[in-house]
Amino acid sequence: MPVEAEHPVRRRPRSLDPQELGFTPQRPVGWLAPLLLLSTGVRTLLAVLFGAYLDKRELQNALSGDVFEQPGTDGEIWIDYVADLGDGFPATYSVAYLLAQPSLEAGGQLLPRGDVLLMGGDQVYPLASGDGYENRMKGPYRAALPEAPAERPPTLFALPGNHDWYDGLTAFIRLFARRKDGHIGGWRTAQRRSYFAVKLPSNWWLFAIDEQFGAYIDDPQLLYFEKAAAGLGPDDRVILMTPSPTWVKAATKPEAYDAVDYFIRTILGPTKAHVRLLVSGDLHHYARFTGEDRELITCGGGGAYLLGTHTLPEELTVPPEDTLTRSASRSRKYSLTSTFPSFETSRRMGWGVFRRITVRNPGFATMLGIVQTLTMLAMSGAASISGGPIQRLFSIPLVLMCVVILAGAIAFAQPPKAGVPNHAAHWILGIIHGGLQIALAAGGTWVWQQLPFRDWMWPGPLVVAIVLYLPVIGFVATQLCALYLLVASRFKVNVNELYAGQGIEDAKSFLRMHIESDGTLTIYPLGVDKICRTWVADPEGSPEQSWVRPDEPLSVRLIEEPIRVAGPQAARH
């Protein structure tokens, strides 16, 4: 009697029809869409207010506390790292397709596919849900590697980021921590919790910690890692995965690095093992800071919009010298060694906001148009009120609209608490932006007053305002917002919004790492200058070949020369 396959082979799709693919390819997220801004803001607020009550990490103590082992082959192993990946199909799948290929050529070297794939956080955007994961992450990765190769089938481990946490980690646990038979295409899932420890060849270890919005590391998680670290000694080297590059964020928010420092100091410090690499996503670019014996790498280029690099500090002190933690580790200096994109390219891309913001965010332009039109009508109504200028100025509709504009502009600037350096710049720039939007409304009102439409019988003026005035003023107001974003970014305010509003899909990045038998770790930072936007089905391929292949050139290159980190055996020679 024939034996059934463990995972039935799905018929290869003959087209990109969702019915054949098994998922619906998604457009990139419009990050300035009004409803998305509102929804994300509400969920973030709920997470801050009630995160402790929704924290599923405590409950994970009831799940298996296995420490995993990936022995590799003959003391060697290849590891892939990708983060911030579940956005629009073209960018997400471009990276997934490259990760799934048996090997990649970069810098004149042939780099084989990773035996392990590490996902570093934010596996789905904008909000975690079963459908979101299926269409934005699981489906594309299954299409990239439909079946596990017969030799060296790869294993997948995933660390949750803040977007994975927006539903309290429910969908993440269901997808990545299944009790048995877990797989995403050809990648087999092994973890049982949202954090994990993996023993690697040649005295290397991987520790991945779940900070849950950077708040703290829970006791069950600390207990898990204490047990995992019990076997470590001075000859061991550690790769530490974190959901966010807190070493960068600590430059303006010193307490951001406290949880990571506490983990290194209390869990790994007593073992005398050496933490040689910290790696994270969350910031959607590649950046490497190097110190005397440690590399700090941000690599969040798995599919989400590109974030500029030119506002990064050229030097970091980690932990910050002004941290309030009394028993913090010794502060060390780290220099910014490499970025992708470069500072110059990043600045040039920032100017693209004038061209991209309206195209990428039509709902945002419509919202500004509605607000501007209502303000113009309120100003026109106030101008027709009999009485002095003060009475006109303080008409209720006009005051209400001005308050809405000013409050919205200040909230958009995201003022931090008073103790944060540069916090005044957020308030000042927000007020200036709001004042300029109000001035634009006043200018629009003057123009409206010169036109014959305002004297038409009602509702004629309203119809003309909606049909003609609203689209024009919406576009102008959006361009004014673009100018604000460009100027504000020079003061390190709304930098994320400057790039999120553009939704730049190119300049993607991921890591391919190799641990050699002598313990040397070599990191190959790989960059994709231009993603593929045109894809075709490949119905005739073998079971493990990608269902969908690029119909235009898709290439990868080294972002910088390979980074070599000596292992214990190499260091002794």
N, C-alpha and C positions, 0 to 999 in steps of 0.2 A: 504493500500500500504506500503511495507517495506521501511524503511528509510535507505539510503546509509550511510555507515560509513564515517566519516570526512576524514580519511586517509585509502584508500583501503589496506587491508591486503595483503602483498606480499607473494607469495608461498614460503615456506621455502626451501632453496637449499638442494639438496641431495648430492652435492659434492662441492669441492672448485673451480669448474670451474668458471672463471670470468663471463660467460654468465648467470650462476645461481646466483652468488653473487651480480651481478650488479656493480662490481668494480674489478680492477685488483690488487691483492696483490703485493706490491712492495718490492724489495730488499733494504737493508740499503744503504744509500747514501755513495758513495766513496768520501770522502771529499778532498782527494788530487788528484782527477782526473784532468788532465790539463785543459780540457775544462770547468769544473765546477769552478776551481780556477779562470780562466780567466773571465768567465761569472759573477761569484759572485763579483770579483774585479771591473769589469766594472759597474755593477749595484750599488755597494756600492759607487763608485766614482760619478755616476750620482745622487744618492740619496743625497750625500754630496753637490754637486755643484748645483743641481736643486731641492732639497727637498722642499724649500720654495714655488717653483712654482707648485709643484705637491701635495702640502699639501691639503688633502680633509677635514681636520678638520674644516676649516673655512666654507666650503660648508655645513657641517653637521648642521649648525645653522638653516637651513631651515627644518630639520627633527624634528620629535617630541622630545620634551625635557622632557619626562616623568621621574619622580622619581618612582622607583619600590618599591613594598612592598612584602615581603615574611613572612607572619605571623607565619608559622609553625603550630604546633599543641599544644594547651594548653600551649602556651608561650615557647615552645621548638622547636628547628630546628636542623637538621643535614646538614652539608655543606661539599662537596668534593672539593678539589683543585688539579689541575694537570696542568703541563706546559711542553713545549718543547716536543710535542707528535707526530707530523706527519712525522715520519721517516719510517724505515722498518716495514713490517707487523708483524713479530714475537714479537718485543718489544712493538710496539704501541698497538697491539691487546691484549697482555698479560695484560697491564695496563687497557685498555678499558674493557676487560672481567671482571676483578676484580671490577672495578667501577660499572659495570652493575649488579652484583649479589645482591640479596635482602639484604644480610648481609655478613659480613666477621668476622671471629674469629681471634683475635690477643691479645696476652697477657692475655688469659683467659677471654676475654670479647667479647660479640657479638655486633658488630658495624653495625647498619642498613645503607642501601644505603642513600646517601645524597638527601635531598629534593631539593637541589640546587647543580649544578655542575659548578664550576668556572674553566675556561681555562685561564691560566695566560700568554699566549704569545707563538709565534712560533708554530702555529697550523699546519704548513706545512713546509717541507724542500724539496729541498734547496731554491726554489723560489716560490712565490705565483702565483697560476693560478687556473682556474676552475678545470682542470683535476687533478692537484696536490692535491687540497683539497679533491676531490672526491675519489681518489685512496689511499691517505695516511692518511686521517683523517675521512672524513664523512662516507665513506664506512665501515671501520673497526668499528666505533662507532655505526653505524646503525646495523651492524651484531651483535654487543655485546648486544644491547638493541633494538630489532626491533620495539616493540610497547610499548607505555606508560602503566604502570601498572594502573589498575582501581582505586586503592587507592593511594593517594599521588603521582601523576605524577610529575616527577622532571622537573625543569627549568634549562636552560643552559645560562650562560653569558660568553662572551669571550673578552679578552683584546688582542689587536694586539702586537706582538713583531717585531723585526727588519725584520725578514723574511716575515712576513705578509705585511710589508710596501714596499717590493721591487717592487710591481706593483702599488704603489701609493694608496694602500688600496682598490682597485677596487673589487677584488674577495672576500676580507674579508667582505665588506659591503653587497655584494650580498648574501653571505651565512648566516651571523649572524644577519643582521639588516633588514630582510625582513619586509615589511609593515604589512603583515598578513600571517597566516598559516605557520609560520616558525617552522621547527622542524628538528632535526637530529636523526632519529630513534625515540626512546621513549622520548628523551629530547626535550622539547619545548623551542624555542628561544624567547626572549622577548625584547631585547634591540633594540634601533633604531639608536644608534650612536656607535662609537668605544670606548666610555667611558660611565660610568654609575654610578648611586648611588642607593643603595638598603637599605630600612629600614627593619631591622631584629627584631625579638622578644626581649623583655627584655632590651630595651634601647641600643641595638647594631645597628650599621650602617656599611655598606660596601661602600667604595669609591674606584673606579678603574679609574686611570688617564692614559691618552695616551700622552706620551712624544714625540713621533715621532723621533726616533733615539736619544733620550736624549737631543734634542735641546732646547725646551721650551714648555710651556703650553699656548695654544692660548687663546685669549680673550673670544670667544664664550664658550669654555670649562670652563674657570674660572667663567663666568657668570652663566653657568648651575650649577656648584657646589656651588656657592654663594647662589643661590635659594634653592638648596637641603639642604644646611647647615643652612638655616634660622630657622629651627625648632629644632636645636640641643641646648643642654644646659649642665651644669656641670655634670648632672647625666648620660650623654650619653658616650658610648664607641665606638671607631672606629677601623675597620680593613681597612688598606690602601693597595690596590693592585697596584703594579707598574710593568712596563714591564721588568725592569732590577734591580738587587740589587745594586743600586748606592751607598749604604752605604759601600759595599765592594770595589767597583771600586774607591771610593773617597780616599782610602788609598794611591793610586798612582796618582790619577787625582782629586784633591780637588774640582774642579768645577762640577764634575759628580753629586754630591748630591744637587746642588743649586736649581734645579727646584722642587725637592721633598720638600726640606726645605722651599722654598717660598710658596708652597701649604699649608703645615702644618701651617706655621706662619701666612699667610694672610687669608686663607679660614677657617681653623679649629680653629686656635688660638683664634680669637675673641669670639667663641661660648663657650669657656672653656671646651669643650668636650675633652676626653682623648684618644689619639691615642695609643692603647695598642699593636697593632700588625701591622708590615709591612711585606708583603709577596710578593715574586717575583720568577720568573723562570730565564731563560736566561743562567745561569751557570748550567750545567747538573749534579747536585749532590744535596745532602741535607746538609745544614749547618745552625746552629742556633746560633746567638749571642744574649746574654741576658744582659739587663741593669737594672737599678733600678725600672723602671715601664714600660718597653717596650721590646717586643721580635722582633728580626729581623730574618726572616726565608727565606732562599733560598731553593726552592724545584723545580728543573728542571729535574726531572727524569721520564717524561712521555713517553719516547720512543727514544729520540735522544741518540747519543753516550755518554758514560759516560765521565765526566771531573773529573780529580783527585782533591783531597781536600788538599793534604799535603803542598801546597804552600799558603794556606789561612793564613792570620795573626791571631795570637792568641788573639789579642785585637784590637778594633777599637775605634777611637774617632769620634763621629758623632754629628754635622757636624765637619769636620776637622778644627783644630785650625788655619791652614794656609790658609783657604778659603779667597778669596778676597771680599766676600759679607760682606759689612759693618754692615748690620743689621741681621746677621745670628742668629739662635736660640742658646741657651746656649749649648755648647759642652758637651757631656756625654760619659762616658766610657762604652763599651760593650765587654763582654768576650765571646770567642768561647766556647760553651758548648757541642756541639755534631756535628758530621759529619757522613755522610754515602756516600761512604765507609770511614772507619777509615784512619788515616794517614798512618799506617803501610800497610794496604791493598792497598791504593792508590799508595804508592811507589813501591810496588811489581808489581802492574798492569803496571806501567810505563815501567818496564823491558820487558814487552811483546811486545814492539814495534818492536824488531828484528824479532819476529815470525809473527806478524800480518800485518806489513805495506805493504809488497809485496802482500800478499794474498788479503787484502782489497783494495789495490790500484794498480792493474796491469798496468793501464794506466800511473801512475806516474813513475813506474819502467821503462816502455817503453820509456817515455819521457827522463828520465835520461840516458837510454841506447843510445838513438839517439844523445843526446848532447855529451855524452862521445865519441861515435864512430866518430862523425864529428870532435871533437877536436883531437882525435888520428890521423885521416887522415890528418888534418891540420898540426899537429906536424910532421908526417912522411913526408909530402910534404916539410915542412920547412927544415927538416934534409937533404933532397936531393938537396937543393939549393946551388949552388956554391957561395962561399964568406965566410966572417967571421961569427962568432957566433952572432954578433949584427944584421947583416943583416938577418940571419936566424930567430932570435928571433922576429924580427919585420915584418915578412911576413904578409900580409893583412889577409888571412884566419885565421891564428893562433891568431893574435891580436883580431880579431872580436869574435872568440869563447871564448877566455879568458875573454873578456869584458862581453859577454853574461852570462858566468858562475858566474863571480864575482857580476855583477849587480843583477842577479836572486837570488843569495844567500843572498845578503844584503836586497833585497825586501822581501824575505821569512822571514827574521828576523824582519820585520815590525818596523823599527826605528820610535819612536814617535818624537814629536817636542822637541827642546832642553830644554824646561822648565820642562819636565817631569823627575822625579827622575829615575836614573838607565838607562837613554836613551843611554848613551855611551856603555853599555853592548850589546845593540842590534847591534850597528855598529861593535863593536869589534868581537862579535861572528859571525856575518854575514860575515865579511871579512875572519875570520879564516876558516869558513865552505867553502867559495868560494875557498880559497887557497888550502884547502885539496882536494877539487874536482879537481882542476887543477893539483895538485900533483898526484892524482890518474890517471888522463889522461896521465901524463908524464910517470908514471910507466907502464901503459897499452901500451904506445907507445914503450917503451923499450922492453917489451915482444913481441910485434908485430914485431919489427925489428929482433928478433931472429928466427922468424918462416919463413918457405919457401914460404908462401902464398904471401908475399909482392913482390916477383919477378915474379909472374905469369903474363901472358898476361892480359891486361885490357879487360873486367871488372871483371876478376877472383878475384882480391883482394877485390873489393867492395862487390861481392857476399858473399865471405867468411866472411868479416867483418859484414855484415848484419845477416847472418845465424848463425855464431858461436860467434863472438866477442860481438855483441850487447847484446844478452841475458845475457851473463856472466857478462860483465861490468855493465849492467843495474842492475843486482842483487847486485853486489858489491857496486855500487854507492848508491843504496837504503839503504843498510846496513850502509854505511858511514853516510848517512842522518839520519838514525835511531840513530846512536851513537851521532851525533850532537844534535838531539832533546832531548835525555836523559841528556846530559851534560848541554845544554842550559836551560833546565827546572830547574836545580839547581840554576840558576841565574834569575829565573822567566821570561825567554824569551822563546817564542814558546811553552808555557805549553799547550795551547789549541790544537796546531797542534800535540803535542806528543800523545794526547788521540784521537783527531779526526782521525788521521791517522790509529789508531788501530780499530776504530769503535766498541768499547766494548758495547755489547747490554745488559749485565746483570747489576745488582745493580740498579734497577729502584725504584722510590719513588713517593709517593703522600701523601696528607694530608686528613684526615677525622676529621671534627670539629663538636663539639656539644655545642650549647648554651642552658643551662638549664633554667628553669623557674625563678630561683633566680638571673639570669644574669651571672652565671659562664660560661666562655668559656673554654672548654677542647679540646686541640689539640692532635690528635693521628697521629704521623708521621709513615707512613707505608712503609716498604721496601720490595722489591722483590729481593732476593739474586740471583735467577736464573730464567730467563724467560722461557716460553715454546716455543719450536721450531717446534713441531709436532702437527698439529691440524686436527680435523675431523669434518665433517658436522654432524649436529644433526637434521635430517628432521622430527623427531617425537615429538619434543618439543612443548610446548604451545606457543602462539603468542608472549609473552613477554620474553621468554627464548632465550638465545644466539643461533644464527644460527650455530656457530662454537664453539666447546668445546675442551679443551686441551686433548691430547692423552698421556700426560706424566705429572708428578706431577707439580703443580703450586700453590705455597703457598705464604702467606704474613705474615709479622711479624712486631712487633713494633720496630722501630729504636732506640727509647729511651722511657723512662717512659712518660706517658701522661703529657702534659704541661697544667697547670691550671692557667687561668687568671681570677681573681676575677672581677665580674661585679659590677655595682653600688649597687644593693640590697645586694649582698654577702658582699661587702666591709663595709657596714654599721653595720653588725652584729659582 
